[in-house]
Amino acid sequence: VKYSEFLGKRYLIIILGSIAVYSIFLFFSDFNNVYDRLQNFQITSLPIILLVIFSSWLILFVRWTVLLKKHKILVPLKINLLVFFAGFTLSISPVKSGELIKSI
């Protein structure tokens, strides 16, 4: 079995398992409560939430860069940013499968 075939099968199993877990959570959750809370969400809080999220990403990128330099791995800044943020492309997917893409 080739490594890429094994990785593909493993990736598919992880995604299907994650979908099953999320489906179970959705089935047992209180939809009315979730809907009410979303209706009462104050949109004025959104800029603060986004600022905190982007700040944490910046801190993680700096940490990533420091770790690479410590191990004498030199990557141009633009490529480094692209690789780092590739992990976030699917971060809302089950089990953060974007991290798998980042490693490839």
C-alpha positions in Angstrom: 0.0 0.0 0.0 1.4 3.4 -1.0 1.7 6.0 1.7 -0.6 8.4 -0.2 -3.3 5.7 -0.5 -3.0 5.0 3.2 -3.2 8.6 4.1 -6.2 9.1 1.9 -8.1 6.2 3.5 -7.1 7.4 7.0 -8.2 10.9 6.2 -11.6 9.7 4.9 -12.1 7.6 8.0 -11.3 10.7 10.2 -13.7 12.9 8.3 -16.6 10.3 8.4 -16.0 9.7 12.1 -16.1 13.4 12.8 -19.3 13.9 10.8 -20.9 11.2 12.9 -19.8 12.8 16.1 -21.1 16.2 15.0 -24.3 14.7 13.9 -24.8 13.0 17.3 -24.2 16.4 19.0 -26.6 18.1 16.8 -29.2 15.5 17.3 -29.1 15.8 21.1 -28.7 19.6 21.3 -31.5 22.0 22.0 -32.1 23.7 18.7 -34.4 26.3 20.2 -31.8 27.4 22.8 -29.1 27.7 20.1 -31.4 29.7 17.9 -32.4 32.1 20.7 -28.8 32.7 21.6 -27.9 33.4 18.0 -30.8 35.8 17.8 -29.6 37.7 20.9 -26.0 37.9 19.7 -24.7 41.5 19.7 -23.1 42.3 16.4 -21.1 45.1 18.0 -19.0 42.4 19.7 -17.9 41.0 16.3 -14.9 43.4 15.7 -13.5 42.7 19.2 -13.9 38.9 18.6 -12.2 39.2 15.2 -9.3 41.3 16.7 -8.7 38.7 19.4 -8.7 35.9 16.8 -6.3 37.6 14.4 -4.0 38.6 17.3 -3.8 35.0 18.5 -3.0 33.9 14.9 -0.2 36.6 14.7 1.3 35.3 18.0 1.1 31.7 16.7 2.9 32.8 13.5 5.7 34.5 15.5 6.1 31.3 17.6 6.1 29.2 14.4 8.8 31.5 12.9 10.9 31.3 16.0 10.7 27.5 16.1 11.8 27.3 12.5 14.8 29.6 13.1 15.8 27.7 16.2 16.0 24.6 14.1 17.9 26.5 11.3 15.1 26.0 8.8 15.1 29.1 6.6 11.9 29.8 4.8 11.1 33.1 3.0 8.5 35.1 4.8 5.9 35.0 2.0 6.1 31.2 1.7 6.2 30.9 5.5 2.9 32.8 5.8 1.3 30.8 3.1 2.2 27.5 4.7 1.2 28.7 8.2 -2.2 29.9 7.1 -2.8 26.9 4.9 -3.5 25.1 8.2 -6.4 27.5 8.9 -8.1 26.9 5.5 -10.0 24.0 6.9 -9.8 24.7 10.6 -13.6 24.9 10.9 -13.8 21.3 9.5 -14.0 18.3 11.8 -10.8 17.6 13.8 -9.0 20.6 12.2 -8.2 18.6 9.0 -6.4 21.8 7.7 -3.5 20.8 9.9 -3.2 17.7 7.7 -2.9 19.8 4.6 -0.3 22.0 6.4 1.9 19.0 7.0 1.9 17.9 3.4 
